[in-house]
Amino acid sequence: MLVMGREVGEVITIGDNIRIKVMAVEGGVVRFGISAPRQVAVHRAEIHKRIKDQALEQEPASGHSA
């Protein structure tokens, strides 16, 4: 894991087309702005987990009876 410090207004770039900008720091909360291509899903970790869990629940059972 890369750990770095950034100040408000500074940007982190991932690859050629993903940018994360520090928008504000208030108390213990940091607000980011994220720019990414539409085909790149960007979610908070808890939302990403919920999406993955729902997808697993919707998968058909893999056991086939013969």
NUPAKE-342387 format. One line per 5 residues: their letters; for each residue x, y, z of N, C-alpha, C, CB. Coordinates in nm, 3 decimals. Glycine has a CB too. Layout:
BEGIN
a) X/Y/Z/X/Y/Z/X/Y/Z/X/Y/Z  ... $
***
This chain:
BEGIN
mlvmg) 0.085/-0.117/0.000/0.000/0.000/0.000/0.090/0.124/0.000/-0.096/0.000/0.122  0.057/0.215/-0.087/0.128/0.343/-0.093/0.056/0.440/0.000/0.135/0.398/-0.240  0.128/0.504/0.089/0.071/0.603/0.180/0.139/0.735/0.150/0.089/0.562/0.331  0.058/0.840/0.129/0.116/0.971/0.099/0.031/1.080/0.160/0.129/0.992/-0.053  0.092/1.190/0.185/0.021/1.306/0.235/-0.010/1.400/0.119/0.103/1.379/0.345 $
revge) -0.128/1.459/0.121/-0.168/1.557/0.020/-0.241/1.669/0.091/-0.257/1.491/-0.091  -0.235/1.787/0.037/-0.307/1.901/0.091/-0.426/1.931/0.001/-0.214/2.024/0.103  -0.519/2.012/0.052/-0.638/2.048/-0.025/-0.595/2.105/-0.159/-0.726/2.150/0.054  -0.659/2.055/-0.265/-0.629/2.100/-0.401/-0.527/2.014/-0.474/-0.580/2.241/-0.397  -0.452/1.933/-0.401/-0.353/1.847/-0.466/-0.419/1.723/-0.522/-0.242/1.808/-0.367 $
vitig) -0.355/1.665/-0.623/-0.413/1.554/-0.699/-0.321/1.433/-0.696/-0.440/1.596/-0.844  -0.382/1.315/-0.693/-0.313/1.188/-0.710/-0.360/1.132/-0.844/-0.341/1.087/-0.591  -0.269/1.084/-0.927/-0.304/1.028/-1.057/-0.277/0.879/-1.056/-0.226/1.097/-1.170  -0.375/0.801/-1.106/-0.361/0.656/-1.120/-0.370/0.625/-1.268/-0.471/0.577/-1.037  -0.262/0.572/-1.324/-0.259/0.547/-1.468/-0.270/0.680/-1.541/-0.374/0.450/-1.510 $
dniri) -0.325/0.672/-1.662/-0.339/0.793/-1.744/-0.473/0.861/-1.730/-0.315/0.760/-1.887  -0.573/0.793/-1.668/-0.706/0.849/-1.677/-0.787/0.849/-1.546/-0.781/0.776/-1.778  -0.723/0.829/-1.433/-0.793/0.837/-1.305/-0.721/0.940/-1.218/-0.798/0.697/-1.234  -0.798/1.038/-1.170/-0.742/1.144/-1.087/-0.824/1.156/-0.959/-0.739/1.280/-1.163  -0.754/1.168/-0.846/-0.818/1.185/-0.717/-0.769/1.317/-0.659/-0.788/1.064/-0.620 $
kvmav) -0.862/1.408/-0.636/-0.826/1.541/-0.586/-0.878/1.557/-0.444/-0.883/1.652/-0.678  -0.793/1.608/-0.355/-0.835/1.637/-0.218/-0.916/1.767/-0.224/-0.712/1.649/-0.119  -1.045/1.758/-0.190/-1.134/1.873/-0.200/-1.141/1.951/-0.068/-1.272/1.828/-0.240  -1.144/1.878/0.045/-1.155/1.945/0.175/-1.112/1.850/0.286/-1.300/1.995/0.199  -1.065/1.909/0.393/-1.034/1.834/0.515/-1.101/1.911/0.628/-0.877/1.817/0.538 $
eggvv) -1.197/1.845/0.694/-1.271/1.910/0.803/-1.276/1.815/0.921/-1.416/1.950/0.758  -1.207/1.849/1.028/-1.200/1.760/1.143/-1.131/1.631/1.101/-1.341/1.730/1.200  -1.196/1.517/1.121/-1.138/1.389/1.081/-1.190/1.340/0.948/-1.166/1.287/1.185  -1.254/1.428/0.869/-1.314/1.386/0.742/-1.238/1.448/0.625/-1.464/1.427/0.736  -1.204/1.364/0.528/-1.139/1.410/0.405/-1.237/1.390/0.291/-1.005/1.333/0.379 $
rfgis) -1.258/1.491/0.209/-1.346/1.481/0.093/-1.260/1.477/-0.033/-1.447/1.601/0.088  -1.290/1.378/-0.118/-1.216/1.360/-0.242/-1.308/1.384/-0.361/-1.155/1.218/-0.250  -1.250/1.429/-0.470/-1.317/1.431/-0.599/-1.245/1.329/-0.685/-1.315/1.576/-0.665  -1.320/1.242/-0.751/-1.260/1.135/-0.832/-1.306/1.149/-0.976/-1.297/0.995/-0.776  -1.211/1.157/-1.067/-1.240/1.160/-1.211/-1.189/1.031/-1.271/-1.174/1.284/-1.280 $
aprqv) -1.281/0.958/-1.335/-1.244/0.830/-1.398/-1.334/0.809/-1.518/-1.256/0.711/-1.297  -1.290/0.729/-1.616/-1.376/0.698/-1.730/-1.505/0.630/-1.683/-1.301/0.608/-1.830  -1.612/0.646/-1.759/-1.742/0.589/-1.722/-1.737/0.438/-1.702/-1.845/0.623/-1.827  -1.651/0.369/-1.775/-1.645/0.223/-1.764/-1.574/0.175/-1.638/-1.577/0.166/-1.885  -1.516/0.266/-1.560/-1.449/0.232/-1.435/-1.546/0.257/-1.320/-1.316/0.314/-1.415 $
avhra) -1.583/0.151/-1.249/-1.674/0.166/-1.135/-1.597/0.227/-1.017/-1.735/0.028/-1.094  -1.657/0.329/-0.955/-1.596/0.393/-0.839/-1.701/0.390/-0.727/-1.549/0.541/-0.872  -1.671/0.317/-0.620/-1.763/0.303/-0.508/-1.686/0.312/-0.377/-1.842/0.170/-0.516  -1.756/0.353/-0.272/-1.700/0.340/-0.137/-1.689/0.191/-0.109/-1.789/0.414/-0.028  -1.598/0.152/-0.020/-1.572/0.010/0.007/-1.697/-0.064/0.052/-1.464/-0.005/0.113 $
eihkr) -1.780/-0.002/0.139/-1.898/-0.072/0.188/-2.003/-0.093/0.077/-1.960/0.005/0.304  -2.010/-0.001/-0.018/-2.103/-0.016/-0.132/-2.049/-0.124/-0.225/-2.121/0.120/-0.208  -1.920/-0.125/-0.249/-1.858/-0.227/-0.335/-1.885/-0.366/-0.278/-1.705/-0.202/-0.348  -1.869/-0.381/-0.146/-1.894/-0.510/-0.082/-2.041/-0.551/-0.098/-1.856/-0.505/0.068  -2.132/-0.457/-0.080/-2.275/-0.487/-0.093/-2.307/-0.532/-0.236/-2.360/-0.363/-0.056 $
ikdqa) -2.250/-0.467/-0.335/-2.272/-0.504/-0.475/-2.220/-0.646/-0.500/-2.203/-0.403/-0.570  -2.100/-0.675/-0.451/-2.042/-0.809/-0.469/-2.125/-0.915/-0.399/-1.897/-0.813/-0.417  -2.169/-0.886/-0.276/-2.251/-0.983/-0.200/-2.383/-1.010/-0.272/-2.278/-0.930/-0.057  -2.446/-0.906/-0.326/-2.572/-0.924/-0.399/-2.551/-1.006/-0.525/-2.634/-0.789/-0.434  -2.439/-0.985/-0.593/-2.410/-1.062/-0.714/-2.392/-1.210/-0.680/-2.284/-1.007/-0.784 $
leqep) -2.326/-1.239/-0.568/-2.306/-1.378/-0.526/-2.440/-1.444/-0.491/-2.210/-1.385/-0.406  -2.529/-1.369/-0.427/-2.661/-1.422/-0.391/-2.744/-1.455/-0.515/-2.736/-1.323/-0.303  -2.724/-1.380/-0.623/-2.804/-1.399/-0.743/-2.749/-1.506/-0.836/-2.814/-1.270/-0.817  -2.625/-1.553/-0.810/-2.568/-1.657/-0.895/-2.645/-1.786/-0.875/-2.418/-1.678/-0.863  -2.674/-1.859/-0.983/-2.740/-1.988/-0.968/-2.647/-2.088/-0.897/-2.783/-2.042/-1.105 $
asghs) -2.706/-2.181/-0.826/-2.626/-2.284/-0.757/-2.543/-2.357/-0.860/-2.717/-2.385/-0.679  -2.418/-2.384/-0.828/-2.328/-2.448/-0.925/-2.340/-2.600/-0.924/-2.185/-2.409/-0.895  -2.409/-2.656/-0.827/-2.423/-2.802/-0.822/-2.533/-2.849/-0.915/-2.452/-2.848/-0.679  -2.499/-2.939/-1.009/-2.596/-2.994/-1.102/-2.624/-3.138/-1.066/-2.546/-2.984/-1.248  -2.750/-3.177/-1.065/-2.781/-3.319/-1.040/-2.800/-3.390/-1.173/-2.908/-3.335/-0.951 $
a) -2.751/-3.511/-1.182/-2.756/-3.584/-1.307/-2.860/-3.692/-1.305/-2.623/-3.644/-1.338 $
***
